[in-house]
Amino acid sequence: MVDLTFNPTQAAQIDALLGQFTLAPGRQTGALARGMAKALNRAALAARTAMVREVANALGTAQKLVKGYIRTYTATPDHLMAIVTSLGKQGIPLGKLGPTGPEPSRGKGAGVRVKAGPGRFPHAFISTMRSGHRGVFERRGKARLPIKELRTRPVTDAFRERRAVGVARAAESLSVNLQSELAYALQRTA
């Protein structure tokens, strides 16, 4: 999880910006809180974009598949914290990665190839379940059942490994947007 909060160095920047203007006390805190919330939310979106790109590269998948596994919780003027977090402890099903192979294989196929991601699975087969879900499966033993669905490695693991990229992108975006949003908020209330 990537947490975005304000630290004392940013508070000094805020005080320096506020020192340029004289405002009524009630209007100053409302404009300040709204500006900080907007800057945090923009930083969170920048971090999310960077993390989607990095996780997709790590898993060898398309970014559109990873977007659903990374969530952003936005800041409000009352709660100044934005969070970017990952979901999906199981990984992305290989059925979504464009598998190729005989369907149904009837035991005659040479396995399944996946266009993106891990590559070739010699003992796997493609099947469509009664629910309509199409996936890549593998038997757990010699018997027909049970079977397990094959997936990529967990999204949360790739997210955790590349956390530094998201934090750096968020900090970069926050410093730029914070100055802009506060200057705009102070200009409107002056």
C-alpha positions in Angstrom: 0.0 0.0 0.0 1.3 3.5 -0.8 0.2 6.1 1.7 0.3 9.7 0.8 0.3 12.2 3.7 1.8 15.6 4.4 5.1 15.9 6.2 6.7 18.9 8.1 8.7 20.1 5.1 5.5 20.5 3.1 3.9 22.3 6.1 6.7 24.9 5.9 5.9 25.4 2.2 2.3 25.9 3.1 3.1 28.5 5.8 5.4 30.4 3.4 2.6 30.6 0.8 0.0 31.6 3.4 2.3 34.4 4.7 1.9 36.2 1.4 -1.8 36.7 1.9 -4.1 38.0 4.7 -7.4 36.2 4.9 -10.2 35.9 7.3 -9.5 32.9 9.7 -12.5 30.8 8.6 -12.0 31.2 4.9 -8.3 30.5 5.1 -8.6 27.1 6.7 -11.4 26.0 4.3 -9.5 27.1 1.2 -6.3 25.5 2.5 -7.9 22.2 3.2 -9.6 22.0 -0.2 -6.3 22.9 -1.9 -4.4 20.2 0.0 -7.1 17.6 -0.7 -7.0 18.4 -4.5 -3.2 18.2 -4.5 -3.2 14.9 -2.6 -5.8 13.4 -5.0 -3.8 14.4 -8.1 -0.7 12.9 -6.5 -2.6 9.6 -5.8 -3.8 9.4 -9.4 -0.2 9.9 -10.6 1.0 7.2 -8.3 -1.8 4.9 -9.4 -0.9 5.4 -13.1 2.8 4.7 -12.4 1.9 1.6 -10.4 -0.4 0.2 -13.0 2.4 0.5 -15.6 5.0 -1.1 -13.3 2.8 -4.0 -12.1 1.7 -4.7 -15.7 5.4 -4.9 -16.8 6.3 -7.1 -13.9 3.5 -9.6 -14.6 3.8 -9.4 -18.4 0.2 -8.4 -18.8 -1.7 -5.5 -20.4 -2.3 -2.4 -18.2 -6.1 -2.7 -18.7 -6.1 -6.0 -16.8 -4.1 -4.6 -13.9 -6.2 -1.4 -13.5 -9.0 -3.3 -11.8 -6.6 -4.6 -9.1 -5.2 -1.2 -8.0 -7.6 1.1 -6.1 -7.4 4.7 -5.0 -9.0 6.1 -1.9 -9.2 9.9 -2.2 -8.6 12.7 0.3 -11.3 15.1 1.5 -10.8 18.5 3.2 -11.8 16.8 6.5 -9.5 13.7 6.0 -6.2 14.7 4.3 -4.9 11.3 3.3 -5.0 9.6 -0.1 -4.3 5.9 -0.4 -3.2 3.8 -3.4 -3.5 0.1 -2.6 -3.5 -3.2 -4.5 -6.1 -6.0 -4.4 -5.9 -9.5 -5.8 -3.9 -11.8 -3.6 -4.5 -14.7 -6.1 -3.3 -13.1 -9.3 -4.8 -12.5 -12.7 -6.4 -15.7 -14.3 -4.4 -16.9 -17.3 -7.7 -17.1 -19.2 -7.6 -13.3 -19.5 -4.1 -13.3 -21.1 -5.1 -14.7 -24.5 -4.4 -18.4 -24.1 -4.0 -20.5 -27.2 -4.3 -24.2 -27.5 -6.9 -26.9 -28.4 -10.3 -26.4 -26.7 -11.3 -28.8 -25.4 -7.9 -30.6 -25.5 -9.3 -34.1 -24.8 -5.8 -35.1 -23.6 -4.2 -34.7 -27.1 -2.9 -31.1 -26.8 0.6 -30.0 -26.2 -0.5 -27.7 -23.4 -1.5 -24.1 -23.5 0.5 -21.0 -24.5 -0.3 -17.6 -23.1 0.5 -14.6 -25.3 1.5 -12.4 -22.4 2.9 -13.4 -19.1 4.5 -16.7 -18.1 4.6 -18.4 -21.5 3.9 -22.2 -22.0 2.1 -24.7 -19.7 2.6 -28.3 -21.0 0.0 -30.0 -18.8 -2.7 -27.3 -18.8 -5.9 -27.1 -20.8 -8.5 -24.5 -21.7 -12.1 -25.0 -20.7 -15.3 -23.0 -20.4 -17.2 -23.6 -17.2 -21.0 -23.8 -16.9 -21.0 -20.3 -15.6 -19.4 -19.1 -18.9 -16.0 -18.4 -17.3 -13.2 -19.4 -19.7 -10.0 -20.3 -18.1 -6.7 -22.2 -18.1 -6.8 -25.2 -15.8 -4.5 -28.0 -14.6 -5.3 -31.3 -12.9 -4.0 -31.6 -9.3 -3.3 -35.4 -9.6 -3.9 -38.3 -12.0 -7.7 -38.3 -11.4 -10.0 -36.1 -13.5 -10.9 -34.0 -10.4 -9.9 -31.8 -8.7 -8.6 -29.2 -11.1 -7.1 -25.7 -10.3 -7.2 -22.6 -12.3 -3.8 -21.2 -13.3 -3.0 -17.5 -12.5 -0.1 -15.1 -12.6 1.7 -14.4 -9.5 -0.2 -12.2 -7.0 -0.7 -8.6 -8.0 0.1 -7.5 -4.4 3.5 -9.1 -4.6 4.4 -7.1 -7.7 2.9 -4.0 -6.2 5.0 -4.4 -3.1 8.2 -4.9 -5.1 7.7 -1.7 -7.1 6.3 0.5 -4.3 9.2 2.9 -4.5 8.3 3.9 -8.0 4.8 4.9 -6.9 6.0 6.8 -3.8 8.5 8.7 -6.0 5.9 9.6 -8.6 3.4 10.7 -5.9 6.0 12.9 -4.1 7.0 14.6 -7.5 3.3 15.2 -8.4 2.5 16.4 -4.8 5.2 19.1 -4.7 4.1 20.5 -8.1 0.3 20.3 -7.5 0.5 21.6 -3.9 2.0 24.9 -4.8 -0.4 25.3 -7.7 -3.6 24.4 -5.8 -2.7 26.6 -2.8 -1.8 29.6 -4.9 -5.1 29.2 -6.7 -7.1 28.8 -3.5 -5.4 31.8 -1.9 -6.0 33.9 -5.0 -9.7 33.1 -5.0 -10.2 33.9 -1.4 -8.1 37.1 -1.4 
